Amino acid sequence: MKPRFLLDEHINRAIQRQLRRHDSTIEVLAIGDMGAPEAGTLDPPLLDWIEKNGYILVTENRNTMPKHLADHFVAGKHIPGLFCVRPGVGIGRIVEELYLIWMVSTADDFKDRTLFIPLD
């Protein structure tokens, strides 16, 4: 199965549109979309949602997310993956990175892993 992405509410929605232009079969939701968590969802319920629904979270949240993620793991829970966007990276580069990850990976490749993107 291909990775599926959930864009945190602070991630530019243009990333979602551009990924879908690359390939309409990419499953990418943004916070606030129908079927996704609503805007303002706190980190712990967000982590529960991605675990239940199998979406990799793409976020810029380096402040509160690490603590909540650690608590999530201590509770014996899992995540399909978390991609933390490096500061100052342009939209085009993020789209390129997510598209390449989607093309060459499976969802299982990222289970319980946190990666910084771009990967280099």
Secondary structure, DSSP 8 states (H G I E B T S, - for coil): ----EEE-TTS-THHHHHHHHH-TT--EEETTSTTS--TT--HHHHHHHHHHHT-EEEE---SSHHHHHHHHHHTT---S-EEEE-TT--HHHHHHHHHHHHHH--GGGGTT-EEEES--
